[in-house]
Amino acid sequence: MSQRALVEDLLNGDHRALARVITNIENRRSGYRDLVAQLHQHTGTAEVIGVTGSPGSGKSTLVDKLAATYRDRGLTVGVIAIDPSSPFTGGAVLGDRIRMASNIGDMDVFFRSMSARGTLGGLSTATADAVKALDAFGKDRILVETVGAGQNEVDIVRTADTVTVLVPPGSGDDVQMLKAGILEIGDVFVVNKADLPGADRTVQELREMLQYGDGDVPATVGHHAAGDAVSSLDADDDTEADLWEPQVVETVASEGEGIDDLIESFEAHADHLDSTGERERNARARYAAEIRRLLREDVSELVAAELDRRGGLAQFVDDVLDRERDPYTVADSLVEPLADRVDRNGD
C-alpha cells in the first residue's frame, strides 16, 4: 500500500491504517517522516493529556477510567502508554499489556503501548509523532501515560497540553521528590487511592507546596510559564494574572470516584490555555523545539555519512591517541564540508 493510500485510510477512520502508521513511526521505517508530514495539516483539534507519577500510584487504572468516562460523554479516545524498554531488543518490556479493561472491544478507544527506548524522561522520541497520528485520525482526547516520575520525567511537557501528576497517599518521600523536580511540571495533581490512610495529609502537603512554592519561585507559575526551553518563546508576554494555579484532585480510580472532578479540572485548564493565549505560545515553543531536534538529528546523520566516507572513526581515534590530532581538530575537519556548503549557499 502506498503512503498516500495509507494516509487516506487513516483520515477516513480506518483503525488498521492508524495502527500501521504508528508502527512505521515507532520503528522509524523508511518514509515515516513523509507520513507525519502529510498528517500535520490535519492536526490541532485533540486535547492531549499527560499522566505521570510514581510507580504504584495507579496511573493505568486512572487512564482506564478516564477513557471510559470520556466515552460515556460521547468522545473518542486515543491512549499511548509508554512502557520500559528492553535493553536487548529496544521493545516494550511489558508489551501490549491488558490494562484498559473497561474499554475492551470499544473501537472508539485506541490503545497503543510504546517503548521508552531508554530515554531518561520515560517518553519515547516517537511519541509526539504518534500523538499527531491520533490527532489527525480525529480522536477527541489523547491520553499519554508515562513510565514513572523522577527528576528527568519532564519530556511529557513537550507533548501534552495538560500534565497530570499522580501521588499516592501517605508518601512523604514522593512529595519530597516532587519538590526536587516534578512540582513545576504539573497542571493538575491527583492524590489517587484517596480512601487509604494518609490521603488527607498528602493533599494538605501538596496544597501547601503549591501555595508557597519551593524556595523563592512560586509554584503557581505552572509548567508552561516557567521560562524553560518549552516556553521560552513569548515568555515575556505572561502576566501574573495569566498564570495557572495547579489544582489538587482526590480520586479512587479503581472505583471511578473523583473522575468527573478530574475531568472538570482538565476542562478548566483547557479554557485557561485558550483564554490567555498560552495554547498558541506553547504550540510555537513546541514546534521550535521540534525543528531544533530534527535539525540536530539530520546534521548528525550528515556528519556520520561524512565520517564513513573518510573511512570511519577508528583512524581518527588512532590519530588522537598518537597525539597527531586532537578531538576539536577532528570535529572541525568533519564539519568543514557542511560549513563550506552553507557559506556558498549564503553567498
N, C-alpha and C positions, 0 to 999 in steps of 0.2 A: 504494500500500500504506500502511495506517495505521501510525502509530508503534507501537501495541500489537502489531500483527501482525509488524512488523519485529523488535521485541524478542523476541517469542516464537520467531520463526525462528532468531534468533541463539542463544537459550538452548537450542534444540533441535539445535544443531550445524550450522547452515547457514552455510558459509563465505561464500557470496554476501551473506547478510544481514550478516555481520560486516564485510565489505568496504564495504557501503553505509553502515553505521553509522559506520565510521571516516572515510569520505569526508564524511559530514554533519558530523562533529566537526571534521575538519581545515579544512573550508571555512566553519565556523561558520554553517551554514544554519539557517533558521528552525526552531525546535523542537529543536535539538540538545541544549539543556540538559535538556529533558524526557526525552530518550533516555538521557542519562547518569544522570539521577535514577532512572529505572526500573531501570537496571543496577546501581546502587550496592549494593542489598541482596544481590546475587549475587556480590559480590567478596570478596576477602580470603583466597583459598586459594593463589594463584600466588606463586612466588618470582620477584622482579624483580631482574635483574642488569644493572647499567650497565657498559658497556665504553667507555672513553675513552682517549685517548693522542695523541701527536703524529702528524702525517701521515707515512705510510710505515712506521708501526710494525707494521702487519699486522692492524688491528682487524677488517676484513671477513673475512679468511681465518680468523682465530681464531673469530669468531662462527659462521661456516660449520661449522667442525669441532666446536664446542661443540654446535650444533644436531644435527649428525649423531650425536654420541656420546649425547646425551640420547635421541634416537630409538632408538638401539640398546638403550638401557635401558628402552624402553617408555614414555617420557614424551612428551607433546605439547609443542610449542614455538611461541611467537609471537615474531617478530623485528620491531622497529621500528628502521629505520636513518634517522638524521637527516642529511639532505643539505644542502649550502649552498643558499641560496635566490637566485633571480634577482632583481636589483634592479628589473626591469621588470614581471615577472608575479607575483613572490612565490612561484612554484613551485620545485620542486627542480631544480637545475641539471643534476644527473646523472640525474634521473628514476628509474624503477624498474630500475636497472641490474642486470645479471646478476652477482650475487656470492654466490649460495647454490648453487653448482654441485653440491655434494654432496647437495642435498635437492630438486632439481628433480623435480616430479611427486609428491612426498610431501605429501598433503593435510593431514597432521598437523603440518606445518611451515608456518605462515602468515607470509609475509614482506610487509612494507609499508615503502616508502620515503616519508618525510615531509620537508617543507621546514622549514628552521630559521627561516624568516620573519624573518631579520635579527636574532634575539636574540643578545645578546653571549655567552651561555653555550653557544650552539650547540644549544639544546634548544627545540623548538617549544612554544609555550604550550598547544598541543592535545595534546601527547604524553601527559601524565598522564591525560587523558580516554580516549585511545586504549588506554593500558595497562589502564584499567578495563574497556574493552570486551573485550579479550583475556582478562582475568581472569574476567569474567562468562561468557565463552564456555566457559571450562573449561581453558584452556591451563595446563599444569603449570609451565612455565618461560617467562618473558618476558625476552628479551634486548633491551636498548636500546643501540644503537651511536650515539655522538655524533659530531659533525663533526670535532673535534680537541681538543687540550689547550692551555690557556693560562691566564692569570691569572683569567679570568672563567668558566672551564669548571667551574662548581660547581653548576649547576642540576640536574645528574643526581642529586645528593644528595637532592633533594626528591622524587625519583621512585623510585629504586632502593633495594632492601633491602641489596644488596651492590654496592659500587663497585669496579670493576677498572680499574687504570691501566696501560697498556702503555708500555714504554720500550724503544726499540731498542738493541742493544748498541753499545758504543763511542761513546755520545752524551753526552759530558760536558756539553754545553750543555743537553740535555734534563734531565739530572739537576739541574743548577743551576736550571732553570726550575721543577722540582718543588719545590725549596726556596722558591721565590718565592711559591708559592700553591697548588700542587696536592697537595703531600705529605700535608696533613691530611685530604683527602677520600677517600683510597684505603683500602679494607679489604684488598685483595689487589693486589700489584704484580707485573706479568708482564714478564719480560725475554724478549721474543719474538725469533725468529731467533737462538736461543741457540747455533747451530752456527757463527756468524760470529765473527771475531776481535773481542776486546774484551768478549765477553759476561761472562766471569768477573769482570772488573774492574767492570763495571756492576752486577752482582749484589752484589759486595762493597761498592760505594759506597752502594747502596740500603740494604743491611742496616745499614751504619754510620749512615746518616742516620736510619733508623727507630729504631735503638737509642738514639742520643744526642739526636735531635730537632734542631730548628733554634732556636738561642738558648736561652732559659730554659724553653720549653714542650716537654715530652716528646712526641715524635711518636706514642707509643703510645696517646695519648688517642683516636685514631681519629676519623673524621669525624662520628660521631653523638654523641660526648661532648665536642665542642669548645666547647659553650656558645653557639653561634651561634643564628640565628633558627630553624634546623631543630630544634634540640634544647633550646631554652630551657625548655620545659615540663618540670617534674620533673627538671631537670638536677642539682639538689642531691641527688637520690637515688642518683646514681652514686657508687660507691666505687672505689678503686684496683683492688680485686680484680675488679671487673666490667669493666674496660677491655679492649677487644680489642686484641691486638698484631698489627698488619698483617703479612701473610706475603708472601714473595717466591718466585715460582714461575718456573722456566725452561721455555720451550716452543719448539718448532719447529712452528708451526701448519700450515705447508704440508705437513708430513709426518705431522701428527697426534700428534707427540711431546709429552708433558707434559700433554695434555688431561685425562687421568684424574687427575693430581695437582692440576690446577687446579680440577676439579670437587670433589675432596676438600676443598680449601680453602674453596670456596663452601659446602659442606655443614657444615664446621666453624664457619664464620661464622654460618650459619643456626641451628645449635644454640646458639651463643653468644647470639644475639638472643633465643631462646626461654627459655633457662635464666636469663638475667639480667633478664628483663622489658623489655629495651631495645626489642624489636619493638613492644610496646604504646606505650612512651613515644615512639618515632619516629612511630607512626601518629597519636598525639594531636597532636604538633607539626606533622605534615604536614597534617592536616585543619585545624588552627588557621590555618596559613599559607594554605591554600587558601581558607578562608572569608574571611580578610582580603583576599586578592587579588580574590575575586569581589565583595566589598563595594566595593572601590576601583573596579572596572570598572562596577558598577551605578550608584554615585554619580556617576561621571564621565559616564555616559550621561544621567543625570537633569540634571546641570548643563549638558550640551551642548544638551539639549532646551529648558531654560530660556533659554539663550543664543539659540537660534534663535527662540524665542517673542518675544524682545525685539529682533529684527532682525539678529542676527548679531554677530560680533566686531568688524567693521570700525569701527562707530561708537564703540565703547568705546576702541579703539586711537586713533582720532582725538582723543577727549577727553583721553587720556593724553598724546598728543603736544602738544596745546594747553595742557597743564598745568591743565585744568579738573578732572581727576580724577587719582588715582594708581592703580597696579595693585592695591594692597591694598583700596582702596575699591571698585573694580570687582568683585574677587573676593567681598568681603563682601556686596555687593548681590545677586550671583547666587546665593550660598549661603543668603541670608536666608530665602527662602520655604521651603526644605527644613528649616532650623533651626527656623522657627516651627512647621512641621508636627510635628517631633519633640517640641518643647516642649508642644504641645497634647496629643499622644498620651501624653506623660509625666504630664500633669496628670489 
